[in-house]
Amino acid sequence: MFHLDVTETSKALAVSGGYISLVGLVSYFVKEKLFMSEALIALLIGIITGPIALNWFNPFVWAEDQSALTHQVTRIVIAIQVLFTGISLPAAYLRREWLSLTTLLGPVMTTAWFISSLLVWGLVPGLTFLESLVIGACVTPTDPVLSNAICKGRFAEKHVPLHVRNIIVAEAGANDGLGFPFLFIGLYLILIHEPSHPWHSIGGAVAEWFYNIVLYQVVLACVIGSVIGYIARKALRFAKAKQLIDNESFLSFGVALTFVTLGVVGILGSDDILCCFVVGNSFTWDDWFRLETEDDGFQEVIDQLLNSAVFLYIGAIIPWGDFSMYGMTPWRLVILGILIMLVRRLPWVWVLSRWIPSLRTTRESVFAGFFGPIGVGAVFYVQVALDTLPDDGTRTHLRQTLLPTVYFLVFTSVIVHGITIPLGKGFQRAKTITLTRTSTGTGLFANSNSNTRDDNGKASGTEGNRYVSRLPPPLPVPLPLGVGLDGAKDGKSASAIRFDEPPSTGASGTHTPQLQMEDLSETDRGRDRNDDAIESTGTASDIAAGEKGKGEGEQSATADQSGVRGEYDGPTTTWMEGEDIVIESRDGEYVKVIRPDGTITERNRERASLHRHHH
């Protein structure tokens, strides 16, 4: 006789697999039209199916020690994410952007720690400031899992400049491992009051923190990570050159490298999270592996599965009942969440933006400051803190309030950052660039029968020759000579390109393309504050003059092939920044800004000499 076999494993598999399958059916609409992050959706589904509601997905019964399970789950997820973060960065990125990262990981992170601790101390009753430092340290690092919501995908490619995405993911990957020094300085100062602890003075605690955390965990992790990444890179290149490795093993090498790093560094007791990030950077220091795998989509698949699984898990274990216990009240937590979102990070990134060359305008600084999400890393550090705090009754109130306070801030961050992603459109306010010419039957745009593409990309026959690309789309057509937009690339363009037929032709029967710009909204130009930039200026006529030597029949380079001729000849990306046209190389090193008055500003940190487009 048949009977149901309802087990926790079966229910968990049904919920998780059903979520990924059903949401996957509408994933394009949700992500690309509604701009909702998969983390937000997974968290909400975890809450609905978790113990607080339907009780279909209940991690509390999966293991006897649920805290240990949470610790290991978050540890593995963060390790994979930060290693993939390191792999996704351009060649030698840490060396080139050392000033930006030093500012973000030093004064910005330290200030965020103190501000968060002060807010916790003021709004969570019964805590000392030293105990508040422990809670503040848990929510200080930005989360690499949530950062993927704004740094990867079609929305990010359309609306967030590449150099902004790179610095956000680099900081998120690095500071998740660098959270240990902030967490353990507070823990060691607490432990000096324990009779069993070897140190009973502030000086002893600081000394222990320096050699055990700074040297053994941070410095040693960086050294080990550099060595592992270097050896792995050389070994993989050798295996690839000798055709010893198949494609499947090649693509999965990054995940395997994560597990090796976690195992080896975990056995040594060093900072395995930071080590994974360093391994990723060292592994692709020459950009070879990243370029080899960027079109395969394997890392994106792993990202999606991990994001969905871990936020389903977090949504199910949020301690809702604790939010009104231990002297806490919901209104205090709500105020704490709002203040943390507003003042934990944003003002300090903006104030110190002068020393963050990767953020080149005020808008970019505000965007990067606001999007410092709190997520899986905070849950991980909660478990680390609970494992370290004494369980003898001396710190009972801290142990009771630590977990609900951090989980509420994680919940707040996922909701706030999940629904405010469309604010990233502030980078590229709509602007239309119209290129007008008449078809002569020959040349670049010669076509007697033209098509107009509507909002859905469907073509409909019209009179004349008209191609419309709605914003922000790829730029699939070459730009005419003399316009100065060489190297337009898909991904971040914030311009609608129109090729319109004028009603009549001139006496000569030929026509020169004309550039027209229609403002659709007002934006500030931002400020140009790249301190280490080398600048040169010229006019648009200089470029046009320089093009004449190419011959009338030679076309401008296409979006996929061109760079800024005479300066950079690799792939570039073009978008509108206020009234300016910005052209940037894919690694963010070369930047060219075309002002409304025709003045051209170029920056290239790698070059020691100035060049001008002049014939």
C-alpha positions in Angstrom: 0.0 0.0 0.0 1.3 3.4 -0.9 2.0 6.0 1.8 3.5 9.4 2.0 7.1 9.7 3.1 7.3 13.4 4.1 10.8 14.1 5.4 12.7 17.3 6.0 15.1 16.5 3.2 12.3 16.0 0.7 10.6 19.2 1.7 13.8 21.2 1.5 14.6 19.8 -1.9 11.0 20.5 -3.2 11.1 24.1 -1.9 14.6 25.0 -3.1 14.2 23.2 -6.5 10.7 24.5 -7.0 11.8 28.1 -6.2 14.8 28.0 -8.7 12.6 26.4 -11.4 9.5 28.6 -11.1 11.4 31.9 -10.6 13.7 30.9 -13.4 10.7 30.8 -15.8 10.2 34.6 -15.2 13.8 35.5 -14.3 14.3 37.7 -17.2 11.2 39.8 -16.5 12.0 40.0 -12.8 15.7 41.0 -13.2 15.7 43.0 -16.4 12.3 44.7 -16.3 11.5 45.0 -12.5 15.3 45.1 -11.6 14.6 42.9 -8.5 17.6 41.0 -7.2 17.4 37.2 -6.8 18.6 37.7 -3.2 15.5 39.7 -2.3 13.1 37.1 -3.9 14.9 34.2 -2.3 14.8 35.8 1.1 11.1 36.5 0.8 10.4 32.9 -0.3 12.5 31.6 2.6 10.4 33.6 5.0 7.1 32.4 3.5 8.2 28.7 3.4 10.1 28.8 6.7 9.1 28.1 10.3 7.4 31.5 10.7 4.8 30.7 8.1 4.3 27.4 6.1 7.1 25.5 7.8 8.1 23.7 4.6 11.7 24.8 4.8 13.0 24.4 8.3 16.8 24.4 8.7 16.5 24.2 12.5 15.7 20.5 12.3 18.5 19.7 9.9 21.2 19.3 12.5 21.6 19.2 16.2 23.9 22.2 16.2 22.1 24.7 13.8 24.7 27.4 14.6 27.6 25.2 13.4 25.6 24.4 10.2 25.0 28.1 9.5 28.7 28.8 10.1 29.9 26.3 7.6 27.2 27.1 5.0 28.0 30.8 5.0 31.7 30.1 5.1 31.6 28.0 1.9 29.3 30.4 0.1 31.4 33.5 0.9 34.6 31.7 0.0 33.4 30.8 -3.5 32.0 34.3 -4.0 35.1 36.1 -3.0 37.3 33.9 -5.1 35.1 34.4 -8.1 35.2 38.1 -7.3 39.0 38.0 -7.5 38.8 36.2 -10.8 36.4 38.7 -12.3 38.7 41.7 -11.8 41.0 43.0 -14.6 44.7 42.1 -14.7 46.8 43.4 -11.8 43.8 45.3 -10.5 44.9 45.5 -6.9 48.2 47.0 -7.9 46.6 49.6 -10.1 43.8 50.6 -7.7 45.8 50.4 -4.5 44.9 53.9 -3.4 41.2 53.4 -3.9 41.2 50.1 -2.1 43.4 51.4 0.7 41.0 54.3 1.4 37.9 52.0 1.3 39.5 49.3 3.4 41.2 51.7 5.9 39.5 54.9 6.9 36.1 54.2 5.3 35.8 50.7 6.9 37.1 51.9 10.3 34.7 54.8 10.3 31.8 52.6 9.3 32.7 50.3 12.2 32.7 53.1 14.8 29.5 54.6 13.5 27.6 51.3 13.4 28.8 50.5 16.9 27.7 53.9 18.2 24.2 53.4 16.7 23.9 49.9 18.2 25.1 51.2 21.6 22.5 54.0 21.5 19.5 52.0 20.3 20.0 48.5 21.8 19.5 48.7 25.6 21.8 47.1 28.0 25.0 46.9 25.9 28.3 48.4 26.8 30.2 50.2 24.1 32.8 47.4 24.0 30.0 44.9 23.3 28.5 47.2 20.7 31.9 47.1 18.9 31.5 43.4 18.4 28.0 43.8 16.8 29.2 46.8 14.8 32.1 44.7 13.4 29.7 42.0 12.2 27.8 44.5 9.9 30.8 46.5 8.8 32.0 44.4 5.7 30.1 44.8 2.5 28.7 41.6 1.2 30.1 40.1 -2.0 27.0 38.0 -2.6 24.6 41.0 -2.6 27.1 43.1 -4.5 26.6 40.8 -7.5 23.1 42.2 -7.8 24.4 45.6 -8.9 27.7 44.6 -10.4 26.7 41.7 -12.7 23.9 41.2 -15.2 22.3 43.3 -17.9 21.2 46.1 -15.6 24.7 46.7 -14.3 26.1 46.6 -17.8 23.6 49.2 -18.9 23.6 51.6 -16.0 26.8 51.2 -13.9 30.1 52.1 -15.4 32.7 49.3 -15.4 35.2 51.1 -13.1 32.5 51.5 -10.5 31.5 47.9 -10.7 35.1 46.8 -10.4 35.8 48.8 -7.3 32.6 47.7 -5.6 33.2 44.0 -6.1 36.9 44.4 -5.2 36.1 46.1 -1.9 33.4 43.6 -1.1 35.7 40.7 -1.7 38.6 42.1 0.3 36.8 43.5 3.3 34.8 40.3 4.0 38.1 38.8 5.0 39.4 41.9 6.6 36.5 42.0 9.0 38.4 39.7 11.4 40.7 42.5 12.8 37.6 44.6 13.6 35.7 41.7 15.2 38.5 40.3 17.3 39.8 43.5 18.8 36.5 43.8 20.6 36.4 40.1 21.5 40.0 40.0 22.8 39.2 43.1 25.0 36.2 41.2 26.4 38.2 38.0 27.0 40.8 39.7 29.2 38.2 39.5 32.0 38.0 35.7 31.7 40.0 33.8 34.4 41.0 31.1 31.9 42.3 33.6 29.3 46.2 34.1 29.3 46.0 37.9 29.1 44.4 40.1 31.6 45.4 43.6 30.4 44.6 45.8 27.5 48.2 45.7 26.3 48.2 42.0 26.4 45.0 41.8 24.4 46.3 44.3 21.8 49.5 42.3 21.5 47.6 39.0 21.1 45.4 40.7 18.5 48.4 41.9 16.5 50.3 38.7 16.2 47.3 36.3 16.1 45.0 38.3 13.8 47.0 40.9 11.9 50.1 38.8 11.3 48.9 35.2 11.4 45.5 35.6 9.9 45.7 38.6 7.6 49.3 38.8 6.5 49.8 35.0 6.3 46.6 34.6 4.4 47.7 37.1 1.8 51.1 35.3 1.4 49.5 31.8 1.2 46.9 33.1 -1.2 49.5 34.7 -3.5 51.5 31.4 -3.6 48.4 29.2 -4.2 47.1 31.4 -7.0 50.5 31.7 -8.7 51.1 27.9 -8.6 47.5 27.2 -9.8 47.8 29.7 -12.7 51.1 28.2 -13.9 49.9 24.7 -13.6 46.6 25.4 -15.4 48.3 27.2 -18.3 50.8 24.3 -18.6 48.0 21.7 -18.7 46.0 23.8 -21.2 49.0 24.3 -23.5 49.8 20.5 -23.4 46.1 19.7 -23.9 46.0 17.7 -20.7 42.8 19.2 -19.3 39.3 19.0 -20.7 36.8 21.9 -20.9 34.7 20.7 -18.0 37.6 20.5 -15.6 38.9 23.8 -16.9 35.7 25.6 -16.1 35.3 24.1 -12.7 38.9 24.8 -11.7 37.9 27.9 -9.8 35.5 26.1 -7.6 38.0 23.3 -6.9 40.6 25.9 -6.0 38.2 27.4 -3.5 37.8 24.1 -1.7 41.5 23.5 -1.6 42.1 27.0 -0.2 39.4 26.6 2.4 40.7 23.2 3.5 44.4 24.1 3.7 44.1 27.5 5.2 41.3 26.3 7.5 43.6 23.6 8.9 46.3 26.2 9.5 43.7 28.4 11.4 44.4 31.5 9.2 41.8 33.7 7.4 40.5 31.5 4.7 38.0 34.0 3.4 40.6 36.7 2.7 43.0 34.0 1.3 40.3 33.0 -1.2 40.1 36.5 -2.5 43.8 36.8 -2.8 44.0 33.4 -4.6 41.4 34.7 -7.1 43.5 37.8 -7.8 46.8 36.0 -8.0 45.2 33.3 -10.2 44.1 35.8 -12.9 46.8 38.4 -12.4 47.6 38.2 -16.1 43.8 38.1 -17.0 44.3 34.9 -18.9 41.8 32.7 -17.1 39.1 35.4 -16.9 39.3 36.1 -20.6 39.3 32.3 -21.3 36.1 31.8 -19.3 34.1 35.1 -19.6 31.9 33.8 -22.4 31.1 30.4 -20.8 28.7 31.6 -18.1 29.8 28.9 -15.6 30.5 31.4 -12.8 27.2 33.2 -13.3 25.4 29.9 -12.9 27.2 29.1 -9.7 26.5 32.6 -8.5 22.8 32.3 -9.1 22.5 28.9 -7.4 24.5 30.0 -4.3 22.5 33.3 -4.0 19.2 31.5 -4.2 20.2 28.7 -1.8 21.9 30.9 0.9 19.1 33.5 1.0 16.4 30.9 1.2 18.3 29.6 4.2 18.7 33.0 5.8 15.1 33.8 5.2 14.0 30.6 7.0 16.2 31.2 10.1 15.5 34.8 10.8 14.7 34.9 14.6 11.5 36.9 14.4 10.5 36.1 18.0 13.7 37.7 19.3 13.1 41.1 17.9 10.9 42.1 20.8 12.9 40.3 23.6 16.0 41.1 25.7 15.0 44.8 26.0 14.8 45.3 22.2 11.7 46.7 20.6 10.8 46.7 16.9 10.7 50.5 16.6 14.3 50.7 17.9 15.4 48.1 15.3 13.6 50.0 12.5 15.3 53.3 13.5 18.6 51.4 13.8 18.2 49.9 10.3 17.4 53.2 8.7 20.3 55.0 10.3 22.7 52.2 9.4 21.7 52.4 5.7 22.1 56.2 5.7 25.2 57.0 7.8 27.2 53.8 8.2 29.0 54.2 4.9 27.6 56.7 2.4 28.8 60.0 3.9 32.4 58.7 4.5 32.8 57.4 0.9 31.6 60.8 -0.4 33.9 62.8 2.0 37.0 60.7 1.2 36.2 60.3 -2.5 39.1 62.6 -3.3 41.4 59.6 -2.4 39.3 57.1 -4.3 40.3 57.7 -7.9 38.1 54.8 -9.1 35.1 57.0 -8.3 35.3 59.9 -10.6 32.2 61.9 -10.0 29.9 62.8 -7.1 27.2 60.5 -8.4 29.6 57.6 -8.5 30.7 58.3 -5.0 27.1 58.5 -3.7 26.2 55.3 -5.5 29.2 53.3 -4.2 28.6 54.7 -0.7 25.0 53.7 -0.7 25.4 50.2 -2.1 27.4 48.7 0.7 25.0 45.8 1.5 25.0 43.7 4.6 24.4 40.0 4.0 25.9 36.6 4.2 29.2 38.0 5.6 27.4 39.4 8.6 25.7 36.1 9.4 29.1 34.4 9.1 30.7 36.8 11.6 27.8 36.4 14.0 28.6 32.7 14.2 32.3 33.4 14.7 31.5 35.8 17.5 29.2 33.4 19.2 31.9 30.7 19.0 34.4 33.0 20.6 32.4 34.7 23.3 32.4 33.2 26.8 29.3 31.0 27.6 29.7 31.3 31.4 26.9 33.8 32.0 29.2 36.9 32.0 28.2 38.1 28.5 24.6 36.7 28.3 23.0 39.9 27.1 25.5 40.3 24.3 24.9 36.7 23.2 21.1 37.2 23.3 21.1 40.5 21.3 23.9 39.8 18.9 22.0 37.4 16.6 18.6 39.2 16.3 20.3 42.7 15.9 22.5 41.5 13.0 19.8 39.5 11.4 17.4 42.4 11.4 20.1 44.6 9.7 20.7 41.9 7.1 16.9 41.8 6.5 16.8 45.6 6.2 19.8 45.7 3.8 18.3 43.0 1.5 15.0 44.8 1.3 16.4 48.3 0.9 19.2 47.5 -1.6 16.9 45.0 -3.4 14.2 47.5 -4.2 16.5 50.5 -4.8 18.7 49.0 -7.6 16.8 51.0 -10.2 18.2 54.2 -8.6 21.4 53.2 -10.4 19.7 54.7 -13.5 20.8 58.0 -12.1 24.2 57.3 -13.7 22.7 57.6 -17.2 19.8 60.0 -17.5 18.2 59.7 -20.9 19.7 61.6 -23.7 19.2 61.2 -27.5 22.0 61.4 -30.0 20.7 61.8 -33.5 22.9 61.2 -36.6 21.2 62.4 -39.7 22.1 61.8 -43.4 20.5 61.0 -46.7 21.1 57.7 -48.5 22.9 57.9 -51.8 22.7 54.2 -52.7 26.3 53.7 -51.6 28.3 53.9 -48.5 27.9 53.0 -44.9 24.1 53.5 -44.6 23.1 52.9 -48.1 19.7 51.2 -48.2 16.6 52.2 -50.1 14.4 50.1 -47.8 14.8 50.9 -44.2 13.4 49.5 -41.0 12.3 51.2 -37.8 12.7 49.1 -34.7 10.1 49.6 -32.1 10.5 49.3 -28.3 10.4 45.5 -28.5 13.1 45.4 -31.1 10.7 44.4 -33.9 11.3 45.9 -37.3 8.6 47.5 -39.3 8.9 48.9 -42.8 9.0 52.7 -43.2 10.0 55.1 -45.8 13.6 56.3 -45.7 16.5 54.8 -43.8 15.9 54.8 -40.1 17.4 52.6 -37.4 16.3 53.2 -33.8 18.0 51.7 -30.7 16.2 52.4 -27.4 18.2 53.2 -24.4 20.2 51.7 -22.9 20.9 49.2 -25.8 24.0 47.9 -27.5 25.4 50.2 -30.2 25.4 47.8 -33.1 26.1 50.2 -35.9 29.4 52.0 -36.7 29.6 55.7 -36.0 30.4 58.0 -39.0 33.7 59.8 -39.4 34.5 62.9 -37.4 31.9 62.3 -34.6 34.5 61.3 -32.1 32.6 58.3 -30.6 35.0 55.6 -31.7 34.8 52.5 -29.6 31.2 52.7 -28.6 30.5 49.4 -27.0 27.4 47.6 -25.8 26.7 47.4 -22.1 26.7 51.0 -20.7 25.6 53.3 -23.4 23.0 55.8 -22.2 22.2 57.2 -25.6 19.5 56.5 -28.2 21.1 56.5 -31.6 18.9 57.5 -34.6 19.8 57.6 -38.2 17.1 59.8 -39.9 16.6 60.6 -43.5 16.4 64.3 -44.2 13.6 65.2 -46.6 15.9 66.5 -49.4 19.5 66.3 -50.6 22.0 68.9 -51.4 23.1 69.9 -54.9 26.0 67.5 -54.8 23.8 64.6 -54.1 25.9 63.5 -51.2 25.4 64.3 -47.6 27.6 64.4 -44.5 26.3 62.8 -41.3 25.3 65.4 -38.7 25.3 65.0 -35.0 22.3 66.3 -33.1 21.7 66.0 -29.3 18.3 66.3 -27.7 18.3 66.7 -23.9 15.6 64.6 -22.2 16.6 65.5 -18.6 18.9 67.7 -16.7 22.0 66.2 -15.0 25.0 67.6 -13.3 28.2 67.0 -15.0 29.9 65.7 -11.9 33.4 66.6 -11.0 36.6 65.4 -12.5 38.9 64.5 -9.7 41.2 61.7 -11.0 44.3 63.0 -9.1 46.8 60.7 -10.8 45.4 61.2 -14.3 47.5 62.5 -17.2 45.3 64.9 -19.2 45.4 66.3 -22.6 42.8 68.4 -24.4 41.9 68.9 -28.0 38.8 69.7 -30.1 36.4 67.6 -32.1 37.7 69.2 -35.2 41.2 67.8 -34.5 39.8 64.3 -34.7 37.8 65.1 -37.8 40.9 66.5 -39.5 42.9 63.4 -38.5 40.4 61.1 -40.1 40.7 62.7 -43.6 43.9 60.8 -44.3 42.0 57.5 -44.1 40.2 58.0 -47.4 36.6 58.6 -48.3 35.9 54.9 -48.6 37.3 53.8 -45.3 34.7 53.4 -42.5 35.2 54.1 -38.8 35.9 51.2 -36.6 32.9 49.3 -35.3 31.8 49.0 -31.7 33.5 45.7 -31.3 36.8 46.6 -32.9 37.6 50.1 -32.2 39.4 52.0 -29.5 40.3 55.7 -29.3 42.6 55.9 -32.3 46.1 57.2 -31.6 45.7 56.5 -27.9 44.0 53.2 -27.3 43.0 50.5 -29.8 41.3 47.9 -27.6 37.6 47.5 -26.9 35.9 50.5 -25.2 32.6 51.5 -23.7 30.7 54.7 -24.3 28.0 56.4 -22.2 26.6 59.8 -21.3 27.7 61.5 -18.1 25.5 64.5 -17.8 26.3 66.6 -20.9 29.5 64.8 -21.5 30.3 61.8 -23.7 32.6 59.4 -21.8 34.6 56.7 -23.6 36.4 54.1 -21.3 38.6 51.1 -22.0 37.3 47.8 -20.7 39.8 47.7 -17.8 39.0 51.3 -16.8 42.5 52.6 -17.5 41.9 54.7 -20.5 39.2 57.4 -20.2 38.2 60.0 -22.8 35.6 62.7 -22.1 34.1 64.8 -24.9 32.6 68.0 -23.6 29.5 69.8 -25.1 31.8 72.5 -26.5 33.9 69.9 -28.4 36.8 69.9 -25.9 38.3 66.5 -25.4 39.9 65.4 -22.1 42.0 62.2 -22.1 43.3 60.2 -19.1 45.7 57.3 -19.2 47.5 56.4 -16.0 49.7 53.9 -17.8 51.2 56.4 -20.3 54.0 58.8 -19.4 53.6 61.1 -22.4 50.7 63.2 -23.7 49.2 62.7 -27.1 46.7 64.7 -29.1 44.4 63.9 -32.0 45.9 66.4 -34.4 46.7 66.1 -38.1 
